Amino acid sequence: MATVQKNMCVSGPGEGKRGAALSPAAEEAILSPADLQQAYSELQARFQRTTNALGSAAHDLKTPLAILNGYVELLQSEKLGSLNPRQREVLGDMQSSGKRLQQFIQDFLTYSALETGGLKMQFAPGNINECLSDVCRLWSTRFQEKGLALYFLANDKLPVFPFDSPKLERMISNLLENSFKFTPQGGTVWLHAEPYMWERRSTAEPAASGERRRQDTSQPNSVKVSVSDTGPGIPAEFHQEVFDDFFRLPGNEGQEGMGLGLAIVRRLVQGMGGKIWVESETGAGCKFSFLIPFKPSPNPAGKGKIR
């Protein structure tokens, strides 16, 4: 107690605004603005080197993995000789593991490119219904094998507008994979898209009148895409964190994957000038939704947290 009293500083007259005095050791620990800037630059450079090394390592793994997968497919074709049931089973397991590893590598490459600014958006007019339908076709077999129902109904009210089709397919694929991973057998997943009026007003901008609001509502300026499932849901306190890099929900640490799927979706959505969020309750499934404007933003944000 004596030590505590000795280190306390009681303000005298005129010192109330200054607060408690700092000890010499604490004063020495405070960095100057120049030192803080230097420390930040060093951390930024280290992070950049780590990210580049991660991307380089992932890229170097692509070729040998592609060769291994090619040999597995060659053996499965039985062009080099017939296979017994056990050999087919082993090759099937090898093929599945190879595909998962291929996906991990692709996640690393995408993450590295997004972090270093090497992944640019390529906007071109397209039909988003066709894009979503193609992704559903690719996933339908896996969903059926697991006993999951996957539903998508095209929306004829969606116009042709410019978007990056390959990256949109990646976003939808990542969201479907997330639902596939956590929805139990017998569950259902829905993919839905609709025109949406996204009102983005600055704090200084006055609220619109009711007449103007009704007029704007009849003229959507974006598309809202949602992936819903009947999985276990996400507690409300993690609705922001699920989009963070390498994040895993408590209790899901043993799940395969690196926790980059939703983080990549977040960056790609922001790269198209949109935003993403999740609506969920524990035990009540999840609904991930994102908005993409019909007119691409000239300076979209590709990094940062969702707010």
C-alpha positions as YAML, in Angstrom:
chain: A
units: angstrom
residues:
- id: 1
  name: MET
  ca: [0.00, 0.00, 0.00]
- id: 2
  name: ALA
  ca: [2.87, 2.38, 0.85]
- id: 3
  name: THR
  ca: [4.32, 1.82, -2.61]
- id: 4
  name: VAL
  ca: [1.03, 2.64, -4.27]
- id: 5
  name: GLN
  ca: [0.74, 5.90, -2.35]
- id: 6
  name: LYS
  ca: [4.29, 6.84, -3.16]
- id: 7
  name: ASN
  ca: [3.71, 6.54, -6.91]
- id: 8
  name: MET
  ca: [0.46, 8.49, -6.89]
- id: 9
  name: CYS
  ca: [0.42, 12.14, -7.89]
- id: 10
  name: VAL
  ca: [-2.27, 14.42, -6.42]
- id: 11
  name: SER
  ca: [-3.05, 17.45, -8.56]
- id: 12
  name: GLY
  ca: [-2.65, 20.80, -6.95]
- id: 13
  name: PRO
  ca: [-4.39, 24.07, -7.86]
- id: 14
  name: GLY
  ca: [-4.30, 24.65, -11.61]
- id: 15
  name: GLU
  ca: [-3.12, 21.09, -12.36]
- id: 16
  name: GLY
  ca: [-6.49, 19.37, -12.70]
- id: 17
  name: LYS
  ca: [-6.35, 19.33, -16.49]
- id: 18
  name: ARG
  ca: [-2.91, 17.79, -16.57]
- id: 19
  name: GLY
  ca: [-3.87, 14.67, -14.64]
- id: 20
  name: ALA
  ca: [-1.45, 12.25, -13.04]
- id: 21
  name: ALA
  ca: [2.24, 12.72, -13.66]
- id: 22
  name: LEU
  ca: [4.18, 9.97, -15.42]
- id: 23
  name: SER
  ca: [7.09, 8.17, -13.83]
- id: 24
  name: PRO
  ca: [10.51, 8.57, -15.50]
- id: 25
  name: ALA
  ca: [10.32, 4.98, -16.79]
- id: 26
  name: ALA
  ca: [6.92, 5.62, -18.36]
- id: 27
  name: GLU
  ca: [8.14, 8.85, -19.96]
- id: 28
  name: GLU
  ca: [11.07, 6.98, -21.50]
- id: 29
  name: ALA
  ca: [8.69, 4.32, -22.89]
- id: 30
  name: ILE
  ca: [6.64, 6.89, -24.83]
- id: 31
  name: LEU
  ca: [7.70, 6.98, -28.47]
- id: 32
  name: SER
  ca: [7.97, 10.19, -30.39]
- id: 33
  name: PRO
  ca: [5.79, 10.63, -33.52]
- id: 34
  name: ALA
  ca: [8.85, 9.96, -35.68]
- id: 35
  name: ASP
  ca: [9.61, 6.72, -33.82]
- id: 36
  name: LEU
  ca: [5.97, 5.62, -34.11]
- id: 37
  name: GLN
  ca: [6.02, 6.27, -37.84]
- id: 38
  name: GLN
  ca: [9.24, 4.30, -38.21]
- id: 39
  name: ALA
  ca: [7.86, 1.38, -36.17]
- id: 40
  name: TYR
  ca: [4.69, 1.37, -38.28]
- id: 41
  name: SER
  ca: [6.70, 1.41, -41.52]
- id: 42
  name: GLU
  ca: [8.83, -1.50, -40.31]
- id: 43
  name: LEU
  ca: [5.76, -3.53, -39.36]
- id: 44
  name: GLN
  ca: [4.17, -2.73, -42.70]
- id: 45
  name: ALA
  ca: [7.30, -3.79, -44.59]
- id: 46
  name: ARG
  ca: [7.54, -7.02, -42.57]
- id: 47
  name: PHE
  ca: [3.89, -7.81, -43.27]
- id: 48
  name: GLN
  ca: [4.43, -7.14, -46.96]
- id: 49
  name: ARG
  ca: [7.42, -9.49, -47.07]
- id: 50
  name: THR
  ca: [5.47, -12.20, -45.24]
- id: 51
  name: THR
  ca: [2.51, -11.85, -47.58]
- id: 52
  name: ASN
  ca: [4.74, -11.99, -50.65]
- id: 53
  name: ALA
  ca: [6.52, -15.07, -49.32]
- id: 54
  name: LEU
  ca: [3.16, -16.72, -48.65]
- id: 55
  name: GLY
  ca: [2.00, -16.05, -52.19]
- id: 56
  name: SER
  ca: [5.30, -17.21, -53.67]
- id: 57
  name: ALA
  ca: [5.24, -20.47, -51.72]
- id: 58
  name: ALA
  ca: [1.63, -21.13, -52.74]
- id: 59
  name: HIS
  ca: [2.49, -20.43, -56.38]
- id: 60
  name: ASP
  ca: [5.46, -22.84, -56.26]
- id: 61
  name: LEU
  ca: [3.16, -25.60, -54.98]
- id: 62
  name: LYS
  ca: [0.71, -25.29, -57.87]
- id: 63
  name: THR
  ca: [2.79, -27.06, -60.51]
- id: 64
  name: PRO
  ca: [3.80, -30.21, -58.56]
- id: 65
  name: LEU
  ca: [0.25, -30.53, -57.22]
- id: 66
  name: ALA
  ca: [-1.18, -30.27, -60.74]
- id: 67
  name: ILE
  ca: [1.20, -33.03, -61.85]
- id: 68
  name: LEU
  ca: [0.16, -35.28, -58.96]
- id: 69
  name: ASN
  ca: [-3.53, -34.69, -59.68]
- id: 70
  name: GLY
  ca: [-2.90, -35.46, -63.35]
- id: 71
  name: TYR
  ca: [-1.30, -38.80, -62.51]
- id: 72
  name: VAL
  ca: [-4.21, -39.68, -60.22]
- id: 73
  name: GLU
  ca: [-6.67, -38.98, -63.04]
- id: 74
  name: LEU
  ca: [-4.55, -41.06, -65.42]
- id: 75
  name: LEU
  ca: [-4.60, -44.03, -63.05]
- id: 76
  name: GLN
  ca: [-8.35, -43.65, -62.52]
- id: 77
  name: SER
  ca: [-8.91, -43.81, -66.28]
- id: 78
  name: GLU
  ca: [-7.34, -47.33, -66.18]
- id: 79
  name: LYS
  ca: [-5.32, -46.57, -69.31]
- id: 80
  name: LEU
  ca: [-2.27, -47.97, -67.49]
- id: 81
  name: GLY
  ca: [-4.07, -51.09, -66.29]
- id: 82
  name: SER
  ca: [-7.25, -52.19, -64.57]
- id: 83
  name: LEU
  ca: [-7.90, -51.36, -60.92]
- id: 84
  name: ASN
  ca: [-9.45, -53.37, -58.14]
- id: 85
  name: PRO
  ca: [-12.11, -51.79, -55.88]
- id: 86
  name: ARG
  ca: [-9.63, -50.99, -53.13]
- id: 87
  name: GLN
  ca: [-7.29, -49.21, -55.54]
- id: 88
  name: ARG
  ca: [-10.19, -47.11, -56.89]
- id: 89
  name: GLU
  ca: [-11.12, -46.15, -53.34]
- id: 90
  name: VAL
  ca: [-7.57, -45.07, -52.53]
- id: 91
  name: LEU
  ca: [-7.29, -43.04, -55.73]
- id: 92
  name: GLY
  ca: [-10.65, -41.41, -54.98]
- id: 93
  name: ASP
  ca: [-9.35, -40.34, -51.56]
- id: 94
  name: MET
  ca: [-6.17, -39.03, -53.17]
- id: 95
  name: GLN
  ca: [-8.19, -37.03, -55.68]
- id: 96
  name: SER
  ca: [-10.38, -35.49, -52.96]
- id: 97
  name: SER
  ca: [-7.33, -34.55, -50.89]
- id: 98
  name: GLY
  ca: [-5.65, -33.07, -53.95]
- id: 99
  name: LYS
  ca: [-8.67, -30.90, -54.70]
- id: 100
  name: ARG
  ca: [-8.79, -29.64, -51.11]
- id: 101
  name: LEU
  ca: [-5.09, -28.79, -51.21]
- id: 102
  name: GLN
  ca: [-5.61, -27.06, -54.53]
- id: 103
  name: GLN
  ca: [-8.33, -24.93, -52.94]
- id: 104
  name: PHE
  ca: [-6.04, -24.03, -50.01]
- id: 105
  name: ILE
  ca: [-3.34, -22.93, -52.43]
- id: 106
  name: GLN
  ca: [-5.81, -20.85, -54.43]
- id: 107
  name: ASP
  ca: [-6.99, -19.18, -51.22]
- id: 108
  name: PHE
  ca: [-3.39, -18.29, -50.35]
- id: 109
  name: LEU
  ca: [-2.79, -16.87, -53.82]
- id: 110
  name: THR
  ca: [-5.99, -14.82, -53.79]
- id: 111
  name: TYR
  ca: [-5.34, -13.54, -50.28]
- id: 112
  name: SER
  ca: [-1.77, -12.55, -51.19]
- id: 113
  name: ALA
  ca: [-2.91, -10.77, -54.35]
- id: 114
  name: LEU
  ca: [-5.61, -8.87, -52.48]
- id: 115
  name: GLU
  ca: [-3.25, -7.84, -49.68]
- id: 116
  name: THR
  ca: [-0.56, -6.58, -52.05]
- id: 117
  name: GLY
  ca: [-2.97, -4.89, -54.44]
- id: 118
  name: GLY
  ca: [-2.11, -7.29, -57.26]
- id: 119
  name: LEU
  ca: [-5.69, -8.36, -57.93]
- id: 120
  name: LYS
  ca: [-7.54, -5.86, -60.10]
- id: 121
  name: MET
  ca: [-11.23, -5.81, -60.93]
- id: 122
  name: GLN
  ca: [-12.20, -6.37, -64.56]
- id: 123
  name: PHE
  ca: [-15.73, -5.03, -65.05]
- id: 124
  name: ALA
  ca: [-17.76, -6.09, -68.07]
- id: 125
  name: PRO
  ca: [-21.53, -6.05, -68.72]
- id: 126
  name: GLY
  ca: [-23.05, -9.42, -67.92]
- id: 127
  name: ASN
  ca: [-26.09, -11.38, -66.82]
- id: 128
  name: ILE
  ca: [-25.73, -12.14, -63.12]
- id: 129
  name: ASN
  ca: [-28.39, -14.86, -63.30]
- id: 130
  name: GLU
  ca: [-26.22, -16.84, -65.69]
- id: 131
  name: CYS
  ca: [-23.21, -16.36, -63.42]
- id: 132
  name: LEU
  ca: [-25.03, -17.62, -60.32]
- id: 133
  name: SER
  ca: [-26.59, -20.51, -62.22]
- id: 134
  name: ASP
  ca: [-23.16, -21.67, -63.43]
- id: 135
  name: VAL
  ca: [-21.82, -21.72, -59.86]
- id: 136
  name: CYS
  ca: [-24.85, -23.69, -58.64]
- id: 137
  name: ARG
  ca: [-24.31, -26.26, -61.37]
- id: 138
  name: LEU
  ca: [-20.71, -26.75, -60.24]
- id: 139
  name: TRP
  ca: [-21.79, -27.32, -56.62]
- id: 140
  name: SER
  ca: [-24.98, -29.32, -57.19]
- id: 141
  name: THR
  ca: [-23.27, -32.72, -57.28]
- id: 142
  name: ARG
  ca: [-21.40, -32.17, -54.01]
- id: 143
  name: PHE
  ca: [-24.58, -30.98, -52.31]
- id: 144
  name: GLN
  ca: [-26.47, -34.03, -53.51]
- id: 145
  name: GLU
  ca: [-23.74, -36.37, -52.32]
- id: 146
  name: LYS
  ca: [-23.96, -34.89, -48.82]
- id: 147
  name: GLY
  ca: [-27.75, -34.97, -48.80]
- id: 148
  name: LEU
  ca: [-28.22, -31.19, -48.97]
- id: 149
  name: ALA
  ca: [-30.80, -29.34, -51.04]
- id: 150
  name: LEU
  ca: [-29.53, -26.36, -53.05]
- id: 151
  name: TYR
  ca: [-32.08, -23.96, -54.55]
- id: 152
  name: PHE
  ca: [-31.61, -21.07, -56.96]
- id: 153
  name: LEU
  ca: [-34.32, -19.34, -58.97]
- id: 154
  name: ALA
  ca: [-33.29, -16.74, -61.55]
- id: 155
  name: ASN
  ca: [-34.71, -13.25, -61.10]
- id: 156
  name: ASP
  ca: [-35.82, -11.74, -64.42]
- id: 157
  name: LYS
  ca: [-35.96, -8.25, -62.87]
- id: 158
  name: LEU
  ca: [-32.17, -8.05, -62.67]
- id: 159
  name: PRO
  ca: [-30.68, -5.95, -65.49]
- id: 160
  name: VAL
  ca: [-27.45, -6.49, -67.37]
- id: 161
  name: PHE
  ca: [-24.78, -4.43, -65.60]
- id: 162
  name: PRO
  ca: [-20.96, -4.37, -65.35]
- id: 163
  name: PHE
  ca: [-19.33, -6.70, -62.80]
- id: 164
  name: ASP
  ca: [-16.29, -8.96, -62.56]
- id: 165
  name: SER
  ca: [-17.80, -12.35, -63.40]
- id: 166
  name: PRO
  ca: [-14.89, -14.64, -62.34]
- id: 167
  name: LYS
  ca: [-14.55, -12.87, -59.00]
- id: 168
  name: LEU
  ca: [-18.30, -12.91, -58.41]
- id: 169
  name: GLU
  ca: [-18.25, -16.66, -59.07]
- id: 170
  name: ARG
  ca: [-15.47, -16.99, -56.49]
- id: 171
  name: MET
  ca: [-17.49, -15.01, -53.94]
- id: 172
  name: ILE
  ca: [-20.58, -17.19, -54.42]
- id: 173
  name: SER
  ca: [-18.50, -20.36, -54.41]
- id: 174
  name: ASN
  ca: [-16.88, -19.40, -51.10]
- id: 175
  name: LEU
  ca: [-20.27, -18.67, -49.52]
- id: 176
  name: LEU
  ca: [-21.72, -21.94, -50.81]
- id: 177
  name: GLU
  ca: [-18.69, -23.81, -49.52]
- id: 178
  name: ASN
  ca: [-19.19, -22.22, -46.11]
- id: 179
  name: SER
  ca: [-22.83, -23.36, -46.02]
- id: 180
  name: PHE
  ca: [-21.87, -26.80, -47.37]
- id: 181
  name: LYS
  ca: [-19.30, -27.21, -44.63]
- id: 182
  name: PHE
  ca: [-21.52, -26.31, -41.68]
- id: 183
  name: THR
  ca: [-25.03, -27.37, -42.76]
- id: 184
  name: PRO
  ca: [-25.85, -30.88, -41.53]
- id: 185
  name: GLN
  ca: [-27.14, -33.64, -43.79]
- id: 186
  name: GLY
  ca: [-30.76, -33.13, -44.76]
- id: 187
  name: GLY
  ca: [-30.38, -29.34, -44.59]
- id: 188
  name: THR
  ca: [-31.19, -26.72, -47.22]
- id: 189
  name: VAL
  ca: [-29.24, -23.88, -48.83]
- id: 190
  name: TRP
  ca: [-30.81, -21.06, -50.85]
- id: 191
  name: LEU
  ca: [-29.10, -18.72, -53.31]
- id: 192
  name: HIS
  ca: [-31.11, -15.62, -54.11]
- id: 193
  name: ALA
  ca: [-30.52, -12.35, -55.99]
- id: 194
  name: GLU
  ca: [-32.77, -9.33, -56.34]
- id: 195
  name: PRO
  ca: [-32.65, -5.64, -57.33]
- id: 196
  name: TYR
  ca: [-32.06, -3.41, -54.32]
- id: 197
  name: MET
  ca: [-32.12, 0.30, -53.51]
- id: 198
  name: TRP
  ca: [-28.90, 0.99, -51.60]
- id: 199
  name: GLU
  ca: [-29.14, 4.40, -49.94]
- id: 200
  name: ARG
  ca: [-25.69, 5.75, -49.14]
- id: 201
  name: ARG
  ca: [-26.01, 9.21, -47.63]
- id: 202
  name: SER
  ca: [-23.33, 11.19, -45.86]
- id: 203
  name: THR
  ca: [-24.04, 12.52, -42.37]
- id: 204
  name: ALA
  ca: [-24.20, 16.05, -43.75]
- id: 205
  name: GLU
  ca: [-26.78, 15.11, -46.39]
- id: 206
  name: PRO
  ca: [-30.39, 15.91, -45.37]
- id: 207
  name: ALA
  ca: [-32.88, 13.08, -45.18]
- id: 208
  name: ALA
  ca: [-34.96, 12.64, -48.30]
- id: 209
  name: SER
  ca: [-38.64, 13.39, -48.33]
- id: 210
  name: GLY
  ca: [-41.15, 10.55, -48.38]
- id: 211
  name: GLU
  ca: [-41.98, 11.32, -52.01]
- id: 212
  name: ARG
  ca: [-38.29, 11.18, -53.03]
- id: 213
  name: ARG
  ca: [-37.80, 7.95, -51.05]
- id: 214
  name: ARG
  ca: [-40.70, 6.28, -52.84]
- id: 215
  name: GLN
  ca: [-39.34, 7.44, -56.17]
- id: 216
  name: ASP
  ca: [-35.85, 6.06, -55.41]
- id: 217
  name: THR
  ca: [-37.25, 2.74, -54.21]
- id: 218
  name: SER
  ca: [-38.77, 2.13, -57.65]
- id: 219
  name: GLN
  ca: [-35.32, 2.52, -59.22]
- id: 220
  name: PRO
  ca: [-32.87, 0.03, -57.65]
- id: 221
  name: ASN
  ca: [-29.20, 0.93, -57.93]
- id: 222
  name: SER
  ca: [-27.65, -2.38, -56.88]
- id: 223
  name: VAL
  ca: [-28.12, -6.12, -56.65]
- id: 224
  name: LYS
  ca: [-28.50, -7.94, -53.34]
- id: 225
  name: VAL
  ca: [-27.20, -11.52, -53.35]
- id: 226
  name: SER
  ca: [-27.91, -13.81, -50.40]
- id: 227
  name: VAL
  ca: [-26.86, -17.31, -49.39]
- id: 228
  name: SER
  ca: [-29.01, -18.78, -46.61]
- id: 229
  name: ASP
  ca: [-28.72, -22.13, -44.87]
- id: 230
  name: THR
  ca: [-30.19, -24.23, -42.08]
- id: 231
  name: GLY
  ca: [-26.89, -24.70, -40.28]
- id: 232
  name: PRO
  ca: [-26.05, -24.12, -36.60]
- id: 233
  name: GLY
  ca: [-25.89, -20.33, -36.95]
- id: 234
  name: ILE
  ca: [-23.38, -17.78, -35.67]
- id: 235
  name: PRO
  ca: [-23.64, -16.02, -32.29]
- id: 236
  name: ALA
  ca: [-24.28, -12.28, -32.59]
- id: 237
  name: GLU
  ca: [-20.95, -11.36, -30.95]
- id: 238
  name: PHE
  ca: [-19.06, -12.90, -33.91]
- id: 239
  name: HIS
  ca: [-20.99, -11.28, -36.77]
- id: 240
  name: GLN
  ca: [-18.08, -8.92, -37.46]
- id: 241
  name: GLU
  ca: [-15.18, -11.26, -36.71]
- id: 242
  name: VAL
  ca: [-16.30, -13.99, -39.15]
- id: 243
  name: PHE
  ca: [-15.00, -11.78, -41.97]
- id: 244
  name: ASP
  ca: [-11.54, -11.39, -40.41]
- id: 245
  name: ASP
  ca: [-8.47, -13.11, -41.82]
- id: 246
  name: PHE
  ca: [-7.84, -16.64, -40.48]
- id: 247
  name: PHE
  ca: [-10.80, -16.39, -38.10]
- id: 248
  name: ARG
  ca: [-12.49, -19.54, -36.79]
- id: 249
  name: LEU
  ca: [-15.49, -19.69, -34.52]
- id: 250
  name: PRO
  ca: [-14.77, -21.13, -31.07]
- id: 251
  name: GLY
  ca: [-15.31, -24.87, -31.27]
- id: 252
  name: ASN
  ca: [-14.65, -25.01, -35.03]
- id: 253
  name: GLU
  ca: [-10.87, -24.97, -34.81]
- id: 254
  name: GLY
  ca: [-10.76, -28.58, -36.06]
- id: 255
  name: GLN
  ca: [-12.68, -27.79, -39.27]
- id: 256
  name: GLU
  ca: [-10.65, -28.02, -42.45]
- id: 257
  name: GLY
  ca: [-9.74, -24.79, -44.15]
- id: 258
  name: MET
  ca: [-7.70, -21.77, -43.10]
- id: 259
  name: GLY
  ca: [-10.39, -19.28, -42.20]
- id: 260
  name: LEU
  ca: [-9.81, -17.23, -45.36]
- id: 261
  name: GLY
  ca: [-12.99, -17.98, -47.32]
- id: 262
  name: LEU
  ca: [-15.19, -15.22, -45.89]
- id: 263
  name: ALA
  ca: [-12.26, -12.80, -45.60]
- id: 264
  name: ILE
  ca: [-11.65, -13.19, -49.34]
- id: 265
  name: VAL
  ca: [-15.35, -12.64, -50.07]
- id: 266
  name: ARG
  ca: [-15.27, -9.45, -48.00]
- id: 267
  name: ARG
  ca: [-12.32, -8.04, -49.92]
- id: 268
  name: LEU
  ca: [-13.78, -8.97, -53.31]
- id: 269
  name: VAL
  ca: [-17.13, -7.41, -52.42]
- id: 270
  name: GLN
  ca: [-15.40, -4.23, -51.31]
- id: 271
  name: GLY
  ca: [-13.32, -4.31, -54.49]
- id: 272
  name: MET
  ca: [-16.58, -4.08, -56.46]
- id: 273
  name: GLY
  ca: [-17.69, -1.14, -54.32]
- id: 274
  name: GLY
  ca: [-20.15, -3.18, -52.29]
- id: 275
  name: LYS
  ca: [-20.65, -4.32, -48.71]
- id: 276
  name: ILE
  ca: [-21.36, -7.64, -46.98]
- id: 277
  name: TRP
  ca: [-22.98, -8.68, -43.70]
- id: 278
  name: VAL
  ca: [-24.43, -11.72, -41.94]
- id: 279
  name: GLU
  ca: [-27.78, -12.24, -40.22]
- id: 280
  name: SER
  ca: [-27.82, -15.21, -37.87]
- id: 281
  name: GLU
  ca: [-28.71, -16.57, -34.48]
- id: 282
  name: THR
  ca: [-27.37, -19.63, -32.74]
- id: 283
  name: GLY
  ca: [-29.34, -22.66, -33.88]
- id: 284
  name: ALA
  ca: [-31.29, -20.70, -36.51]
- id: 285
  name: GLY
  ca: [-29.04, -20.90, -39.58]
- id: 286
  name: CYS
  ca: [-27.15, -18.13, -41.41]
- id: 287
  name: LYS
  ca: [-27.91, -15.64, -44.11]
- id: 288
  name: PHE
  ca: [-24.91, -13.97, -45.77]
- id: 289
  name: SER
  ca: [-25.85, -11.04, -48.01]
- id: 290
  name: PHE
  ca: [-23.84, -8.61, -50.08]
- id: 291
  name: LEU
  ca: [-24.61, -5.63, -52.29]
- id: 292
  name: ILE
  ca: [-22.96, -4.75, -55.59]
- id: 293
  name: PRO
  ca: [-23.83, -1.41, -57.25]
- id: 294
  name: PHE
  ca: [-25.02, -1.41, -60.86]
- id: 295
  name: LYS
  ca: [-22.45, 1.31, -61.55]
- id: 296
  name: PRO
  ca: [-18.93, 0.38, -60.39]
- id: 297
  name: SER
  ca: [-17.32, 2.75, -57.91]
- id: 298
  name: PRO
  ca: [-14.30, 4.61, -59.35]
- id: 299
  name: ASN
  ca: [-12.26, 4.04, -56.17]
- id: 300
  name: PRO
  ca: [-13.57, 0.91, -54.45]
- id: 301
  name: ALA
  ca: [-12.07, -0.15, -51.15]
- id: 302
  name: GLY
  ca: [-10.44, -3.58, -51.16]
- id: 303
  name: LYS
  ca: [-9.13, -3.75, -47.63]
- id: 304
  name: GLY
  ca: [-10.23, -2.97, -44.11]
- id: 305
  name: LYS
  ca: [-12.88, -4.20, -41.76]
- id: 306
  name: ILE
  ca: [-16.60, -4.31, -42.33]
- id: 307
  name: ARG
  ca: [-18.42, -1.55, -40.52]
...
